[in-house]
Amino acid sequence: MFENLTDRLGRTLKTLRGQGRLTEENIKDALREVRMALLEADVALPVVREFVNHVKNRAVGEEVHKSLSPGQALIKIVNEELTALMGSSCEELDLAARPPAVILMAGLQGSGKTTSVGKLSLWLKEKKKKSVLVVSADIYRPAAIEQLETLAKEVGVEFYPSRIDQDPVDIAQGAIQHAKVKAIDVVLVDTAGRLHIDESMMGEIIRLHAAIDPVETLFVVDSMTGQDAANTAKSFNEALPLTGVILTKTDGDARGGAALSVRQITGKPIKFLGVGEKSTALEAFHPDRVASRILGMGDMLTLIEDAQQKVDHKEAEKLAKKLKKGQGFDLEDFRTQLRQMKKMGGIASLMDKLPGVSSIPKNVKNQVDDRELVRLEAIINSMTPGERRKPEIIKGSRKRRIAAGCGLQIQDVNRLLKQFNQMQKMMKKMSGKGGLAKMMRGMGGRMPPGGLPPGGMPF
């Protein structure tokens, strides 16, 4: 979501190299570029002005620590101010109420509200170990009720049926009563969306809110709409006591303005980011981690959490033992790594969280996408078990057969084998004494040539 902003800020902060201290003169141009970068990212003008003033007031006259360059010192200040702008800390859902804790979801039509109900119900079930009931109070779109029922089955939570001839308040109250009888922890109430804010819509949701008194009222907003998202959230907040925001479609070509404007304009925290289409593609919003991503420093904490939750640890242990015994890394292991990467959201998701990726040329980054994972796995699937265990036997005729079997070219097979050899060498280095530290020193803390190896990270 922040790619353009990251590139622009990265170029800007490099201009301060070689300065002994930060002065009003040498940061003037840098701050002008920061201002332009934020405006291009569709951050609201009042938010940009306040942010730049804060940075300037802190930066001017700042002594540069011996271990930091002026550019790094300014990055530190910008990082801290970005974090403060987005809310300083992760604000959790309030689930301490007597069960069931009721969460009301509001938003415009097309914002991804119903999908977010499904994602949030799975998040509550898996991360918070809560039993969840979902209900649709959208009596205007029968498809919305059916969609929510399908999502509930998909993520394994209970669905409370509703009909378009019912009153939304009756639907919600019936669902809450059902949850009490069944001792369900959380009830998620999906509401009707509109294409724009109108009085009848607001009147209905205000009446619904008063009737069910939810512990959380979350506003779901499409991040692709930029600062309009923040202004729409403000309008809703004036009518409803919102407790937080879910920003959806942040994996798309959004410029990031919504994330940087919502908190400042509404005073309400962003609680979640929708980061993809899958039911698992919902992340708790950590301002410090997002600020780190914006400045190209990656987000290793989220990456580690993803690895802990989504990676098959038995497979990882099996590979570690195999490497320790000196049995080597083969194409079966390579395929397992590809599958682990897919579980963690694919290459794009990983690269977004790795430090240093912003310095990789755009043309290299654009070549790396999740379709490559599918192609690589298709090639390996086209091999015999013997070929997967001993890749060195794959020569001319075998390459032709493998390419024909997966519907690709011999060049694709050659490319896979080359990438596999790179990964094999990396694994060999890691299996030796002090392997990981030695490998990182050899890489100089940088990414391998050509970006992230297709085998991903050795989890």
Residue pairs with C-beta under 8 A, 6 or more apart in sequence:
1 223
1 250
1 251
1 252
1 254
1 255
1 256
1 259
2 41
2 256
2 259
2 290
2 293
2 294
4 37
4 40
4 41
4 255
4 256
5 37
5 38
5 40
5 41
5 255
5 256
5 294
6 293
6 294
6 295
6 296
6 358
7 358
7 362
8 33
8 36
8 37
8 40
9 33
9 34
9 37
9 78
9 294
9 295
9 296
10 295
10 296
10 358
10 359
11 33
12 30
12 33
12 34
12 37
13 30
13 71
13 74
13 75
13 78
14 71
15 29
15 30
15 33
15 71
16 22
16 26
16 27
16 30
16 69
16 70
16 71
16 74
17 69
17 70
17 71
18 69
18 70
19 26
19 64
19 69
19 70
20 64
20 70
21 61
21 62
21 63
21 64
21 70
22 59
22 60
22 61
22 62
22 64
22 70
22 73
22 74
23 60
23 61
24 56
24 60
26 70
27 56
27 59
27 60
27 74
30 74
31 52
31 55
31 56
31 59
34 52
34 55
34 78
35 48
35 52
38 47
38 48
38 51
38 52
38 257
38 260
39 45
39 48
40 255
41 255
41 256
41 257
41 260
42 226
42 227
42 255
42 256
42 257
42 258
43 51
43 227
43 256
43 257
43 260
43 261
44 227
44 230
44 231
44 257
44 261
44 264
44 265
46 264
47 85
47 260
47 261
47 264
47 265
50 264
51 81
51 82
51 85
51 260
54 81
54 84
55 74
55 77
55 78
55 81
58 77
58 81
59 73
59 74
59 77
62 73
62 77
64 70
64 73
65 73
68 76
75 295
78 295
79 291
79 292
79 295
79 297
80 291
82 260
82 287
82 290
82 291
82 294
82 295
83 287
83 288
83 291
84 287
85 260
85 263
85 264
85 287
86 259
86 260
86 263
86 270
86 285
86 287
86 290
86 291
87 263
87 269
87 270
87 285
87 287
88 287
88 288
89 286
89 287
89 288
90 284
90 285
90 286
90 287
91 244
91 269
91 271
91 285
92 271
92 284
93 103
93 124
93 216
93 244
93 271
94 101
94 215
94 216
94 243
95 101
95 124
95 128
95 130
95 185
95 186
95 215
97 215
99 179
99 180
99 183
99 184
99 185
99 186
100 133
100 176
100 179
100 180
100 184
100 185
100 186
100 187
101 185
101 186
101 187
101 215
101 216
102 176
102 186
102 187
102 189
102 212
102 213
102 214
102 215
102 216
103 120
103 186
103 187
103 188
103 189
103 214
103 215
103 216
103 217
103 218
104 189
104 191
104 205
104 208
104 209
104 212
104 214
104 216
104 217
104 218
105 113
105 116
105 117
105 120
105 188
105 189
105 190
105 191
105 218
105 220
105 246
106 113
106 191
106 205
106 217
106 218
106 219
106 220
106 236
106 240
106 242
107 113
107 191
107 193
107 219
107 220
107 221
107 236
108 193
108 194
108 195
108 196
108 197
108 221
108 222
108 232
109 193
109 194
109 195
110 193
110 195
110 222
111 193
111 220
111 221
111 222
111 248
112 220
112 222
112 248
112 249
112 274
113 190
113 191
113 193
113 220
114 136
114 138
114 144
114 147
114 148
114 151
114 190
115 151
115 248
115 274
115 277
116 220
116 246
116 248
116 272
116 274
116 282
117 134
117 148
117 151
117 188
117 190
118 134
118 148
118 151
118 152
118 154
118 155
118 279
119 155
119 274
119 279
119 280
119 281
119 282
120 188
120 218
120 246
120 272
120 282
121 132
121 134
121 151
121 152
121 155
121 157
121 186
121 188
122 155
122 156
122 157
122 279
122 280
122 282
123 272
123 282
124 130
124 132
124 185
124 186
125 131
125 132
125 155
125 156
125 157
126 309
130 185
130 186
131 157
131 158
131 183
131 184
131 185
131 186
132 157
132 158
132 184
132 185
132 186
132 187
132 188
133 157
133 158
133 159
133 160
133 175
133 178
133 179
133 182
133 184
133 186
133 187
133 188
134 148
134 151
134 152
134 157
134 158
134 159
134 160
134 187
134 188
134 190
135 148
135 159
135 160
135 162
135 171
135 172
135 175
135 187
135 188
135 189
135 190
136 144
136 145
136 148
136 162
136 171
136 190
137 162
137 168
137 169
137 171
137 172
137 189
137 190
137 191
137 192
137 208
138 144
138 145
138 168
138 190
138 191
138 192
138 193
139 162
139 163
139 164
139 165
139 166
139 167
139 168
139 171
139 192
140 164
140 192
141 192
142 164
144 190
144 192
145 161
145 162
145 163
145 164
148 159
148 190
149 159
149 161
151 279
152 158
152 159
153 159
154 279
155 279
158 182
158 184
160 171
160 174
160 175
160 178
160 179
162 171
162 175
168 191
168 192
168 204
168 207
168 208
169 207
169 208
169 211
169 212
172 189
172 208
172 211
172 212
173 211
173 212
175 187
175 189
176 187
176 212
178 184
179 187
189 208
189 212
189 214
191 205
191 208
192 201
192 204
192 205
194 201
197 232
197 235
197 236
202 239
202 240
205 239
205 240
206 239
206 240
209 217
209 240
209 241
215 243
216 243
216 244
217 240
217 241
217 242
217 243
217 244
218 242
218 243
218 244
218 245
218 246
218 271
218 272
219 233
219 236
219 237
219 240
219 242
219 244
219 245
219 246
219 268
220 245
220 246
220 248
221 229
221 232
221 233
221 245
221 246
221 247
221 248
221 258
221 262
222 229
222 248
222 249
223 229
223 247
223 248
223 249
223 250
223 252
223 254
223 256
223 258
223 259
224 249
224 252
224 253
224 254
225 232
225 258
226 254
226 255
226 257
226 258
227 257
227 258
227 261
227 265
229 247
229 257
229 258
229 261
229 262
230 257
230 258
230 261
230 262
230 264
230 265
230 266
231 265
233 242
233 245
233 262
233 265
233 266
233 268
234 265
234 266
236 242
237 266
237 267
237 268
242 266
242 268
243 268
244 268
244 269
244 270
244 271
244 272
245 262
245 266
245 268
245 269
245 270
245 271
246 270
246 271
246 272
246 273
246 274
247 258
247 259
247 262
247 270
247 272
247 273
247 274
247 285
248 274
249 274
250 259
250 273
250 274
250 275
251 274
251 275
251 276
251 281
251 348
251 349
256 294
259 270
259 273
259 290
262 268
262 270
263 269
263 270
269 285
270 285
270 287
271 284
271 285
272 282
272 283
272 284
272 285
273 282
273 283
273 285
273 290
274 281
274 282
275 281
275 282
275 283
275 345
275 349
276 345
276 349
278 345
280 310
281 345
283 302
286 301
286 302
289 299
289 301
289 302
290 299
292 298
292 299
293 299
293 352
293 353
296 355
296 356
296 357
296 358
296 359
297 355
298 353
298 354
298 355
298 356
298 357
299 352
299 353
300 353
300 354
300 355
302 353
303 350
303 353
303 354
306 344
306 345
306 349
306 353
307 344
307 457
307 459
310 340
310 343
310 344
311 340
311 343
311 344
311 459
312 340
312 343
315 336
315 340
316 340
316 459
319 329
319 333
319 336
319 458
322 328
322 329
322 333
323 329
323 427
323 430
323 431
324 431
326 431
328 424
328 428
329 423
329 424
329 427
329 428
330 388
330 389
330 390
330 391
331 380
331 383
331 387
331 388
331 389
331 391
331 420
332 385
332 388
332 389
333 427
334 380
334 420
334 423
334 455
335 377
335 380
335 381
335 388
337 423
337 455
337 456
337 458
337 459
338 373
338 376
338 377
338 380
338 454
338 455
338 456
339 377
340 456
340 459
341 347
341 350
341 373
341 455
341 456
342 370
342 373
344 350
344 456
346 369
346 370
346 373
347 368
347 369
347 370
347 372
347 373
347 452
347 454
347 456
348 368
348 369
348 370
350 452
350 456
350 457
351 357
351 365
351 368
351 451
351 452
354 447
354 452
356 445
356 446
356 447
357 365
357 447
357 451
357 452
359 446
359 447
360 447
360 451
364 450
364 451
365 451
367 451
368 451
368 452
368 454
372 454
373 454
375 408
375 412
376 416
376 419
376 454
378 406
378 407
378 408
379 402
379 403
379 406
379 408
379 412
379 413
379 416
380 388
380 416
381 406
382 401
382 402
382 403
382 405
382 406
383 394
383 402
386 393
387 393
387 394
387 398
387 402
391 417
391 420
394 402
394 413
394 417
399 410
399 413
399 414
400 410
402 413
403 409
403 410
403 412
403 413
419 453
419 454
419 455
420 455
422 448
422 453
423 453
423 454
423 455
426 439
426 448
426 453
426 455
426 458
427 458
429 435
429 438
429 439
429 442
430 436
430 439
430 458
432 438
